[in-house]
Amino acid sequence: MRKLIKYFFKGLVIFVPMALTVFIFVWAFTSFDSVFKDRDWLPVYFPGLGILLTVVLIFLIGFLASNFLGRRLFALVERVFTGLPLVKLLYSAVKDMIEAFAGDKKSFDKPVIATIAPGGAAKVVGFITRESLDNLGLKDHVAVYMPQSYNFAGNVVLLPKEAVTPLNIESSQAMAFIVSGGVSGGSA
């Protein structure tokens, strides 16, 4: 009986992440496509049209946001989003995360190795996200974000500046190293 339970849990650990990933991709694909499928106003339809048009829309928004009128329009829309209490929370969190990875103000561009305990041998890889913590009364400290492996979560740790050592690698290599649990990322 114990072997059967062991097999079940092992299968669960393998099946659930795969099934969930496939489900999310199929759901996104069919949702995007269902907007355009069987529409009289659309002269042509082919599978994947929704995803293709979404990518085109993202490029168009980026183009419009690059000129004066577009910036003003999107600033107005952003004021509306940040003025609504619950919407503001979700919108701000998503925007900050996207900008940290892909925006003009990239936050994960300073990979470091941090020593958690003074004189300790254990080290973690992370990213300096704030170099001055004077506003918190911590003059000689930095904020280090440590993403978790195989997860979209992480922790912010406030450490003395002497506890962090810059890494001489690309941020993408450090992130791949962390997210893969140390399996990927080359020379991290």
C-alpha angles and dihedrals in degrees: 000000000000090000091054091051090047091052091047094053092043089052090046092054090052099037103045099057091045094046093045092050093048091045093052093048093046091046092050092045095049093042093053092044096045089065090066104029117107095002118150093208093058113084095196133030131180131163109273095030091120093054092045092051091047090055090047090049091052091052090047092051090049090051093048092047089056095068133065099256093043092051090051092048094049091044088057091049090048091052089055092049093047092046096063112081104224095029090052092058095051096038094049094048093049093044093049092049094049092046091049090060105029112007133096090265099055108186099189098063100104109068115191143173110233129199107217101198123037108262090002125144096217114097134184132199117232145135130262105237099172126023097190125053096169089125088064094046092253103120099172098040137096133201113244120191113209113194116209123241117258090001143091092228134086145162134251113219124188109219137173110263091243090060092066128071121191116241118226095221137094116276090238090058091051092047092048089050092051099041093047092052092249095308098107135031105082115236101009 
